[in-house]
Amino acid sequence: MAKKGRVQVKLRSTESAYMYTTTKNPKKHPERMELRKYDPMLRRHAQFKEEK
C-alpha cells in the first residue's frame, strides 16, 4: 500500500546532469528542496535542487 500524501521529486545537480530521486511531504515543506549531496560525475559534493 502506498504512503498517502508523499510525492516523488527529482533532485538535479547544479553543476552536472546527474540526478537523484527522493520523496517529500508537500504539506509540511511546500518550498523546493535544496540539498548538498555527492555527485559521482564530478567526484565531489555539489548542490542539488528540486525539479518539477
Residue frames as qw, qx, qy, qz and C-alpha x, y, z in Angstrom:
[[0.000, 0.888, 0.459, 0.000, 0.00, 0.00, 0.00],
 [0.418, 0.495, -0.014, 0.761, 1.35, 3.40, -0.98],
 [0.277, -0.394, -0.427, 0.765, 2.01, 6.15, 1.52],
 [0.129, 0.841, 0.495, 0.177, -0.58, 8.91, 1.29],
 [0.136, -0.977, -0.060, 0.153, 0.47, 12.50, 0.78],
 [0.478, -0.550, 0.446, 0.520, 4.10, 11.91, -0.19],
 [0.665, 0.735, 0.004, -0.134, 5.26, 12.86, -3.68],
 [0.819, -0.066, 0.250, 0.512, 8.32, 11.75, -5.57],
 [0.144, 0.963, -0.095, -0.205, 10.70, 14.56, -6.59],
 [0.828, 0.342, -0.021, 0.443, 13.80, 14.79, -8.76],
 [0.362, -0.853, 0.153, 0.343, 16.95, 16.47, -7.45],
 [0.756, 0.559, 0.049, 0.337, 19.25, 17.65, -10.25],
 [0.631, -0.347, 0.000, 0.694, 22.83, 18.78, -9.78],
 [0.151, 0.944, 0.070, -0.285, 23.53, 22.45, -10.45],
 [0.136, -0.732, 0.554, 0.373, 26.96, 21.55, -11.88],
 [0.031, -0.190, 0.907, 0.375, 26.33, 18.42, -13.98],
 [0.581, -0.060, -0.452, -0.674, 23.50, 16.34, -15.44],
 [0.286, -0.047, -0.928, 0.234, 23.37, 13.84, -12.55],
 [0.523, -0.372, -0.113, -0.758, 20.03, 13.35, -10.80],
 [0.015, -0.024, -0.916, 0.401, 18.71, 11.74, -7.58],
 [0.483, -0.439, -0.460, -0.602, 15.08, 10.84, -6.81],
 [0.120, -0.054, -0.762, 0.634, 13.53, 11.10, -3.36],
 [0.242, -0.654, -0.658, -0.282, 10.18, 11.72, -1.69],
 [0.086, 0.059, -0.374, 0.922, 8.84, 14.60, 0.37],
 [0.025, -0.646, -0.734, 0.208, 5.67, 15.66, 2.14],
 [0.194, 0.432, 0.256, 0.843, 4.45, 18.80, 0.30],
 [0.392, -0.803, -0.375, -0.248, 2.09, 19.78, 3.12],
 [0.653, -0.651, -0.074, 0.380, 4.96, 20.18, 5.62],
 [0.389, -0.463, 0.348, 0.716, 7.52, 21.52, 3.12],
 [0.570, 0.728, 0.363, -0.112, 5.85, 23.29, 0.17],
 [0.105, 0.873, -0.369, -0.301, 9.08, 25.06, -0.89],
 [0.830, 0.452, -0.328, 0.014, 11.54, 23.44, -3.29],
 [0.867, -0.439, 0.114, 0.208, 14.18, 21.19, -1.78],
 [0.410, 0.792, -0.410, 0.190, 17.90, 22.08, -1.91],
 [0.873, -0.445, 0.180, 0.084, 20.50, 19.61, -0.63],
 [0.139, 0.745, -0.645, -0.095, 24.25, 19.13, -0.81],
 [0.946, -0.045, 0.308, -0.089, 24.86, 15.58, -2.00],
 [0.466, -0.395, 0.650, 0.452, 27.64, 13.58, -3.64],
 [0.657, 0.652, -0.081, -0.370, 27.84, 13.91, -7.43],
 [0.822, -0.163, 0.479, 0.262, 29.62, 10.86, -8.91],
 [0.645, 0.679, 0.181, 0.300, 30.14, 12.59, -12.27],
 [0.101, 0.898, -0.248, 0.349, 32.22, 15.31, -10.58],
 [0.754, -0.063, -0.543, 0.365, 33.50, 13.01, -7.80],
 [0.165, 0.038, -0.449, 0.877, 32.73, 15.61, -5.13],
 [0.043, 0.607, 0.695, -0.382, 29.76, 17.12, -3.28],
 [0.040, 0.198, 0.352, 0.914, 27.53, 19.59, -5.14],
 [0.362, 0.211, 0.381, -0.824, 24.29, 21.50, -4.65],
 [0.002, 0.275, 0.896, 0.350, 21.16, 19.65, -5.83],
 [0.320, 0.143, 0.181, -0.919, 17.86, 21.45, -6.46],
 [0.466, 0.351, 0.783, -0.216, 14.36, 20.08, -6.87],
 [0.086, 0.053, -0.580, -0.808, 12.87, 20.00, -10.37],
 [0.667, 0.154, 0.172, -0.708, 9.26, 19.90, -11.43]]
